[in-house]
Amino acid sequence: MARVNTPAADPKTHTSATWASISLFYCLLGAQVMGQESKPDMHQYTNALIDSTSPYLLQHAHNPVNWMPWGPEAFARAKAEGKPIFVSIGYSTCYWCHVMERESFENEQVAKVLNEHYIAIKVDREERPDIDEQLMLATQLLTGRGGWPNSVWLTQDGRPWMAGTYFPREAFMDALEKLAQVWKSQPENVDKQADSLTQAVRRAASIPNLIDETEQGAPLQQALSELAALYDSQNAGFGTAPKFPPHGSLRLLSLAAAAGDSKAEEMLSSTLDAMWCGGIHDHIGGGFHRYSTDESWLLPHFEKMLYDNAQLIRAFTEAYVVTRNENYRHAVDDIVGWVEREMTHPEGAFYSALDSESEGGEEGRFYTWSLAELKEVLGEQDAKWVAEFYHATAEGNFTEEATGERPGTNILHLRRQQIESAQQPKLAAVRSQLLLERQQRDRPHLDDKVLMSWNGLMISALARAGDVFEQVRYLDAAERASEFLIDRMRTADGLLRSWRQGRASLPAYLDDYVYFIEGLLELHAASRDPRWLELAQELSRRMLELFEDRDAGGFYFTNSQHEDLLLRSKNIVGGGNLPVANGVAAQVLLRLHQETGDRSYLESATKTLRAFSALMRRSPRQVEHLVLAQAQWAAQRGEASLDSDRAPPNPVAQFGDEVLQITILPTRPTLAAGDIQQMEFKINIAPGFRIYRPQANALPVDSLDIGIKDSEVVELGSFEYPAGERKRDAILQATLETYADQLRIMLPVQVRSQVPSGVADFVLIVRYQACDSQRCLETRRIEIPMQIVVK
């Protein structure tokens, strides 16, 4: 069952739940939103959350509710006092979590009922994704929807028996009182309901192991077909409101576009452009909000999450590689600028999130503008120009989500035809003025905890973008963050999940390992520094030891250091808008096999993909990163799928030896006879070695020579080798042009005339001789098999 990553119930909508076995508890109707009440003095109450490092738990440490953190003490107390458990799960930047706190958890009457009849537990879903996954499944099974805050009633041994999401205060009071009575008067029915729901959660989290005869076809193509059917041709993106950034889908589209799929490229570019122009993008401060509440990407839910922005850096980078659209370079720099300014710890790690609220609970106030405010900051003439450019009006376009009211402020946004003009210098100067003014406003709450997994995503994105755009500062940021995680969040037993204010805690989950390992591999690909590869191998060995299911294949989300919950899950249905960790695990294992030649990595990756093959065929968009891993496996193995014998053209090729590592970046391998494609070579040269540029005079060594082996399919066009560094070579006793570290070459490859349609093979040849400070090696030759599709 897929995670429904949607906001909690609309407060104007009646909250309801159904319990077939207990007629006493029926739909909770008639509750209206309660007004915001003044907060009690922050020191009037203090509960057991006060010693937590979680910003979310600390937000509730002074509620009158006797909250306890999840743990043995809370469950022991429930048994000792004969009470059921109420669990509230959320995160510190969750808007509806704040609403429910103000309405209910800060209310003394609600607290009295909770304290008298329940043991109340608070859980930060970002620190405890294992609890969040399983109890969210319970909520989805009972109510048909999910979201945060997640409100779940448990037995004393941890089995869920009732659940919902956001409750308005009167509905919540009603539910608390009725369920307390049911607990006392109908314990047999409670136990029966808990057993039934627990078994349903276990079934929903299990992995199918059978493939129906009708479920044939490549998962990638099936996923692309589903995306095409869901595509919103008017507003871009997929499906209807609310619209989340479709991170995995964008990666699939980039892969397909790189292989020549024009429909995929259209969906990719249109969706990225629409998000960039919409209000989901912060046009003044950079970065993206969590999701759009409407279909047109205008009205955002104003939280800003590190994991969303990391994946969007990656999406814009991969799209740039395919399209060479310079706007995507600007988009990446926009997001990175926000991360550098607002989300980076002084020692280099990245914070988790920014809230949607400021100024006493007013959502979006930090980000929206009235015409009067624009005029005050910019002056009348510039304010009028900016209002027209960003479509701001006197009545405003911002609608408050909770009340439906329009306060007369505007979400600045563009239309897609304005993209090119958005980079003009005058507009950049105006944005700087508005940003400076905005920084004087009351700022949204910053969740300053450092999560291993989310930092891994940002490290991976920055390293990849730094490599593609040749931005040293991106790579430096990725390296600093990696050093922080290694120094502060790693013990002899492995990685840790969370760090805040000098305290690291909680054993790491599968996503912590695989996202960070991927980041290390991207750093190695960009820098060729061997320490990143060595560390990636070390952490991968630990990952295999702690998490691998050696019998059935794939990886559990938890290890023996974690407590037992309802089941030991592989977390395919959890995670919100994050990559499926098993998919990333397969991808990093395949990359490690390619880098090291160690077949054990390939065997584990293959076993993982086979374990999820039925799920990939049945629901490919539910597991998009597994589908990406399957395509990577096929490309490396020369096969189209786990059970077929022909590969699609590989959009990325990597070859080399201990001196040269050659990456051929994605091009357009679908061509007609006579067409030319520009193949981009990136050559990394091992530290201490140099190779030689072809020169007019005869050389005492063989210079770099790139060509095509005799081919009836393609021929090489004319090109120039980039300029090298001209200096005196101590070994050869001559002044020569040399290459060291890295170089890039654009290679024009033309399809010959009269070539028949279909998949065609050819071989690129790289010939070179390398020298270090003491000797010159023998001349070497690298053969690179390539494929194209001839139309």
N, C-alpha and C positions, 0 to 999 in steps of 0.2 A: 504493500500500500504506500503510495507516494506521500511525502510530507507536503501538507498544504501550507505553504508559507504565505499566509495572509494576515492582515491586521485582525485584531480581536473584534468582537461583535460591535456594531454601531451602537452607541449608548442610547440612541433613540429607538432602537429595535428591541422588542421584548426578548429577554433572555429565557431560553427554554431548554429542557433536557427531558429525556424519556427513560423510564426505568420500568421495563415490562413486568418484572417479578414483584414490584412493590407499588401497589396502586396508590398508596398514601402520598408518594412524591410524584407530582405531575408537573406540567409546564408551569414555570414561574413567570406569570404574566402581570402586566400592569405597572411595572416599575418605571419611573421616570428618572432622568438624570438629576442628581442632587447638586445643589450649588456648591462651589468651593468654599470650604470653611477655613477659618484662620488656624494656623499651625499652633499646637501647644508649644510651650517653652521647650527648647531642644534638650534641656537637662531635666525636665520633669520626669521622664521615663528613660530607663536604660535597660536593654535586654541582652541576651547572650550573644547577639551578633556583633557586639562592640569590639571583640577581639579579632574579627575577620579582616582579611586584606582585600576582600571583594568590595569595590565601590557600590555595587548593588546591595549587598547585605548591609553595608554601613549606612546606606540611605534609610534603612528600616531599623537601625539600632536604637532609635529613640521613639519608636512607636509605642503606644500603650499595650499593644499585643506582645505577649511573652514569646516572641520568636526564638527559635533555636536553629542552629545550623544542622544540616543533614549529618547524621552520624549515630553511632551506637548509643550515645547518651540519650538522645531524643527518643529512640525506639524503646530503650529500657524504661524510660519514664512513662511512655504510653502504656506499656504492659503493667507497670507498677500501679498506675492510677486507673487502669481499665478504660482508657479513652481511645477513641479513634484519632487518626492523624490527618491534619489538613496541611497540604503542601502547596505553596505558591511559588511558581517558577517564572522568572523574568530576567531582565538585564537592566543595567543602570541607565541606558538611553532609550528605554522603551516608553513611548508616549502613554499608552493605555495602562501600563504598570503605574505610572505617576498618577493617572486619573483615579485608579482604584485605591492607591495609597491615600490620596487626599480625601476621597469620599468615604472609605471604609477603614483602612488600617490606622489612620490617625484619629478615628472616631472612638470615643471611650465606650459607647454603647456596644458597638461592634466588637471592640476588644474584650469587653466583659463576657460576651457570649463565647467568643473564641477561647478565651482563657479558662472559662468554666467547663466547657464541654470537649475541648480538643487539645492536643499537643500540636502547636503550630510550627511549621518548618519553612524556612526560606531557602531557595536554591538559585544560584546564579547559573543560568543555562550555558553561559560562555565558559565558565570554569568546570561545569559538570555536564558535558554533552551526553554522557551515557544515561544519566537520570532523565535529562530532557527528552531524549529520543523515545524512551520506553513509555514515559508518562504522557508524552504528546500523542503517541499512538493510541493510548487508552482514551484520551479526549476525542480524538478523531473517530474512533470506533463508536463511541457513545453519542456524539453530537453531529458527526458528519463534517466537522470543520476543525481547524486548529488555529493557534495564535497565542500571543502573550499579552497579559499574564495568563499562565496556565494554572488553573485551580483544580486540584485533585484531592479526593478523600481516599485515605489508605486504611487498611487494617493494621493491626499492631505488628504484623510480620511483613508489611510493605506491599501488600497486594492492593491495587486500585479497585474501588467499587462505585465511585461516582466522580464525575469530572465536568468541567466547563472551562470557559476562558474568562473574559471580563464579565463581572456582575455589577450592575448598578447597586447602590447601597441597600435599598429596600429589598431587592431581589436576593441579595447576598444574605441579609439577615434572615429572610424567610427560609432560604436553603439551609443555613447553619442550624436553625432551630428545628426544622423538620427532619433533617438528616441525623441530628443528635437524638431525636426521639426514636427514629427508625433503628439506630444503633442499639438503643436500650431495649426496645420492644420486639424487634424482629432479628435477633442475631443470626438465626439460621438463614434467613433470606440474604442478609449482608454477606455471609460466608459463601453462599451459593453464587451471588452476583460477583464476588471477588474472584472465585474460581473460574467462572465463565469468562470474565473480562481478561484475566491473566492468560488463559489459554488462547483467547483471541489475539492478544498482543504477541504471544509467542508465534502463532501462525502467521500473523501479518509481517513479522520481522524475519521469517524464515526465507530461504532462497529456493526457488523452484528448481527441481533437478530433471524435469522432463520437458521435451519439446514436442508440441503437437505437430502432426503432419502438415498442418496448414501454415505453420510458423517457419517458413523458409525465406531465404533472401538475406542479403548483407545488411547488418544492423546500421551501418553508416547510410546506405541508400534509403533504408526505411525511415531513419531519423530525418533525413533531408526531405523526404516526401511528406512526413508529418509537419515539418516546419513550413513547407510550402502551403499546406492546407490551412495552417493556423495563421499565416502571415496577414498582417493588417496592411493592405496596400495603400490605405489612405493615410494612416498615422505612423506606419512602420512598427516593428516589434511584432509580438505574437500573442494572439488571443485578445481578451478584453481587459478592462480595468479590474483590479489594480495591475499595473505593469512593473515587474521587477527587471533590472538589467539581466538579460538572458545570457549569462556568462558562458556556460557550456555550449549553448547553441551557437554563439559567436565563434567559438573555437572550431566547431564542426563546419560552419560556413566558410571560415578562412581556409580550412583544409580542402574543402571542395572547390572553392574559388581558385586556389593555387593549382588545382588539377584541371582548370579550364571550365568549370561550371559557371556559366554566366548568370543563371538564375540565383545561384548561391551568392555570387558577388553582389548582385543587385540587392538582395535581402540584407546582406552584411553591411554594405555601405549605407543603405537607407536607414537601417536601424541605428547605426552609430551616429549618423548625421542628425537624426531626429532626437536622440538622447542629448547630443551635444547642444542642439539649439533650444531644447526644452527647459522648463524650470527645474527639472531633476538635476540639471547642471548648474552649479553655482558660478554664474558669469562674473561675479566680482571677486570672489576669494579663491576660486578654483575647486576642483574635485566635484564629486557627485553625491547627491542624497540617496537614501536607501531604496526608495521606489516611488512611482507615480501613482496617485490615487485615481487618475483619470486616464482615458485612452490616448490622449494626445501628448503625454509626457510633460504637461504644464504644471500641475499642482502636485508637488512632492510631499512625501512624508519626510520631514526635514532632518532626520537623523543622518549622520555621515559615518559610515562604517569603514574601517581599515580594509576589511576583506573585499568589499565591493570595489573600492578604488584600486586595490592591487590587481584584481582580475580585469578591471577596465584598462589599466595601463597595458596589461598583456594583450587584451583584445585590440586596442588601437595599434599597438606595435605589430601584431600579426597581420592586421588589415593593411598597414602601411607596406609591409614586405610584399604583399600581393598586389596592391593597387598603386603604390608610390604616391599616394595622395598626401601632399604636404600638410594638409589640415590635421591629419592624424599625428604628425610630429608635434604640432602645436598642442593638440589635445593631451598627449603624454606629458609634455612639459608643464601644462596647466595643472594636471593632477600632482605631478612630482613637486611643483612649487608649493602647493597646499600642504602636502605631506611634510616637506622640509620646514615650513613655517609653523605649522600647528600640531603636528602629530609625531614629532621626533623628540625622544628623550635626549638630554644633553650628552649622554654617553653612546647614543646611536640607535638604540632600539626604538620601536614604533608603538605608540599608544593605540588603544582599541577603537574608540568611537567618540563622537560628539553628539550631544543631546539635540532634540528638536525644539526644546523649550528654552526660554530665557525670561527674564523680568517677571519672576513670580509665577511661572507656569504658562506663559503665553507662547503658543507654538508658532514658529516661523518669524517671530518678531525680529530676531537678529538679522534675517535675510531679506526682509521685504521693505519697500520704500513707498512713501506717499509722494505726490508731486511737490508738495510743500517742502519735504525733506530734500528732494533732489535740487530744488531751487536754492535752498539755504546753503547747500554744500557747493554747488557748481555755478550759481548765478543763473539769471533768468534765461539767457540765450543758450548756454550749454545744456541747461536742464531741459529746455524744450527739445533740443536736438536729441539728447539721450532718451527722453521719454518716447519720442517718435521711433528711434532706432530700436529700443527694447520694448516697445508696445505697452508703455505704462499710461494709465488713464486716471482721470480725477476720481471716478467711482471705484477704481481698483479692480484687480483680477484675482486677488487672493480670497479664498473662502475658508473660514475656520472649520476644521474637520469636526470638532466636538459640537459646535453650536449651529453651523450652517450660515453664520453671519459673515458679512463682508465689512471689514474695518476700514476700507478705503486705502489699502496698501497694495503694492504690486510685486509680483514675481517677475523679475526681469528675464526676458527670453527673446529668442530670435525666430525668424522663419528660415526655412532651409535655403532659400535663394539668397540669404544674407551671409552665408558662411564665408565667402571669399572676402567680404568687406569687414569682417569681424577682427581682422588682424591689423587694421590701419593704426598708425602711431597715435593719432589724436584720441582714438577710443581707448587705447592702452593707458594714456595719461589720465583720462577721465576715470577709468576703472581704478587706477591707483588712488585718486582722490576719494572715491567712494569707499574703497577698502580702508583707507586711513581713518575716515569718519566712522566706519562701521566698527572698527577696533575699539572705539571709545564706548560703545554700547555695552550693556550687561551681557556677558558672554554665556553661551550654553555650557552646561556641565561637560567636562572632559573626563571620560573614563580612561584613567591613566595606567591601568594595568597593562602589562606586556604579556601577550599570549604567544606561546611558541608557534602554534600553527599559523596564526594570522601573520606573524612576522615572517614565517617561511614563505607565505604567498607574496608578501611585498618584496622580500629579497629576490625571489625568482623573477618577479616582474621587472624590478629595477635592473637586475643583471642582464636580462634579455633585452630590455630597452636600451641599456647602456651599450650593449654590443651592436645592436642594429643601428642606433643613431650616433654611435661613436661619442658618447657622452661620458667622460671620465667621472663627472660628479655623481652620476647615477650609480656607477660601479663602486665608487668610494662609499656611498651611502649603504649599498648592499653589503659591502665588506665590514663596515663598522657595526651594522646590526648583527651580522654573523658572529663577529668577535664577542659581542655582548651576550648572545645566547650561549655561546660556548663557555664563556667565563662565568656567567651568573646563573645559568639554568641547566647545568649539566652536573651530574654526580657520578660516582663510581657505578651506580645501578642503572644509569641512563639519563634521559632527558626529563625535565620537569615541565609542567603545563603552564604555570602562571607565575608572574613576578610583579611585585609592587612595593615601592619604597623600601628596597633592600631585602625583601623577604620573598624567596621562591618557594613554591609549594605545589603539591599534587603531582603524582606520577603522570607522565605524558601518555597520551592516547595515540592511536595509529595515525591520526591526521597530523599530530605534532611532528612525528617522525617523517612522514612522507613529504609533507609540504616543505619542511626544512631541508631534507635530502635533495629535493628538486631544486631548491634555491642554491645549494652548494654545487650541484651539477651545472646549473646555469652560470654560476661564477667561474667554474672551471672552464666551461666552453668559451666564456668571454676573455678570460685572462690566461688560460693554460697554466695557471699556478697549480702544481701537483698537490699541494696540501688540501685544496678543496676536494679533489677527487679522493684522496686518502681518507678524509673525514667522512665523505659520503659513503665510502665502502665500509668504514668502521660502524657508522650508524645503521647502515643497511643490514649488516650482520646481526646487530643487536635487534633490529626490527624483526628479522626473520626468526630469531630466537624467542622473542617475547610474544609475537602476534600471529605467526603463520599457523594456519590449519593444515597440518601435514597430511591429514587423511583425505579431506574433501577438497582442499585447495582454497586459495583466498586467505584473507586475514581477518581475525577478530579485531574489534575496535578497542577492546580492553585487554589487559594481561593479568597475570597472577598478583600483581601489586594492587589491583583494583578490587573492590568488594563485589560480591555476587549480587546481582539484581534479579529481575524476572527471568533473564536469559543472558547468555554470552553472545551478544549480537555482533554482526559484521557491519552494522550501521549503514545499510544501503538506503533505508527510507528516511534517515535522519539528516541533520546537518544544515537545514535551511538552504540558503543560496550559496553553498560552498561545494567545491568539487568532491565527488564520491572518493573517499580515501583509498578504497581498493583499486579504483581506476588509476589514481596517481601512483600507488604502489607498483602496479604493473608497468607503468610508464618509466619509473625510475629504474626498475630492475632491467628493463630492456635497454635503457641507456647505459647502465653499468656493464651489461654484457657487451655492448658495442664498444665501450671504452677499454674494457679489460680482456675480453675474450673468455671470461669465466662462464662456462655453460650452466653453472648452478643458478645464476641469475635468470638466464633464459628459461630454465626448467620451472622455476617458481613462478615466473611471469606467465608462462604457458598454462600452467596448472590453475592459476588464478583466473585467466580468461576462460578456460574450459568450465570452471566452476560456475561462472556467471553467464555462460553462453545462452542458456534458455532465457534468462532475464533480458539480455541484450536484444534477443530476437523479439521477445514479447513486448518490452517497454523500453526501447532504446533511448528515448528522451529522459527517462527517469535516471539513467546511468550514463550520461553523455561522456564522462571521462573514461569509463570503461570502453565505450565505443571508440574514443580517440586512441586508447591503448591498443585495442584490437587492430585498428588501422596501422598503427606504428609497428605492431608485431608482423602484420602482413607485409609491410614494406621491407622490413629487415629480413624476413624469411623468404621473400619472393613469392608470397602467396596472397590471395585476395581475402581469405578468411581462414578460420581454424580448420575447415574441412574442404577447402577447394585448392586448386593448383595453379592459380594465375594471379599475379599482383596487379593492382592498378599502378599507374606510374607514380614513382616515389617523389613527392614534392620537395623532400629534403634529403640530400645525400651527404654522408660523412665518411671519409676515408683517410688513410695516412699511415705513418709509421712513427718511430720514436723521435724523428726530427720534424717532420711536417704533419700537421693535422689540417685537412682540407674539408671545408663545409661549402656545399653548393646550396645557396639559399633558394627558397621557392621561386619558381618561374612559371611560365604558362606552357605546360607540356602538350597541350592539345593545339595542333597547328595544321594548316593546309599546306599542300605542296607549294614551295616557293617562299613560305613565311620564314621570318627570322625571329628567334627569341634571344634575349640578352640573359645569359646565365651568369649569375653573380658568384664568383669564387671568393671565399675568405680563407686565407692561408695563415695559420698560426705556426710560428717557427719556435722550436724549443729554446729555452734560455741558454745563452752562451754560443749559439750557432748563428751563422749567417749564410745566405745564399746569394747568387749573383744575377744582376740584371743583364740581359743581352746588350752588348756594347759594340761599337763600330770596329774596334780593334780586336784582334784575336786574343782570347783569354787563356791563361794557363790552367783554367778549370772549365768544366761545363756549366754554362749559365742555365737559368730557369727556362724551360721550353714546354709550352702547353699546346697540345694538338689533338687531333682525332685520328684514331686508328682507321685504316682503310675501311671506308663505309660507302655503301650504295644508298644510304638513307639521308645522311646529312653531310654538310661541308662547313668548314670554319671560315668565317669572314675575317676581314682585316681588323686588327686591334693594336693598341699600344700598351706595352707594359708600363706601370706607373714608375715615376722617377724614384730612384733609390737614394741612399745616403752616400755621397761621394767622399771617400777618404782613403788614406794610405793603408793598404792591407799588409800587416806585418809578416804574415805567412808567405804570401805570394810576392811580396816586394814590388807592389804596383799600386797605383791609384785607381780605384775601381768603384763602381756603383753597387752597393750591396743592400740587401733587405734583411732586417732583423725584427723580431717580435711578431709583427702582423702586416699583411698587405691584402688589398682587395683588387680584383680584376673583373671587369665586365667582358664576357666572352660572347661574341655574336655567333650563333649556330643557326644555319639556314637549312631548311628541308629541301632536298633535291627535287627537281621536277619529275613527274611520272612515278612518284612513290605511291604504292597502293595504300588504301586506308587500312587502319588497324593499329595495333600496338607494335612499335618498331624499336629494336635495340641498337645501340651503338656504344662505343668505348672511348672515353677521354683518356689521354696520356699526359702525365706530368713527369717530366724528366728534370733532374737537378743534381747538383753536387754541393755539399755543405762543408764548411770549415769552422773550426772553433779557434781558440787562441793558440793551439799547439799543433793541430794537424788538419788535413783535409780527408774526408771520407771518400769512399768509392762512389762513382756516379750511380744514382738510383733512379728507378722507374716505377711509378705508381699507375696502375690501370683502374679506371673508374667506370663500371658498367652503368649505363643510363638507358632510360626509356622515354619515348614520346608517343602520343596518340596522334596519328595522321588522319585528318578529317577526309 
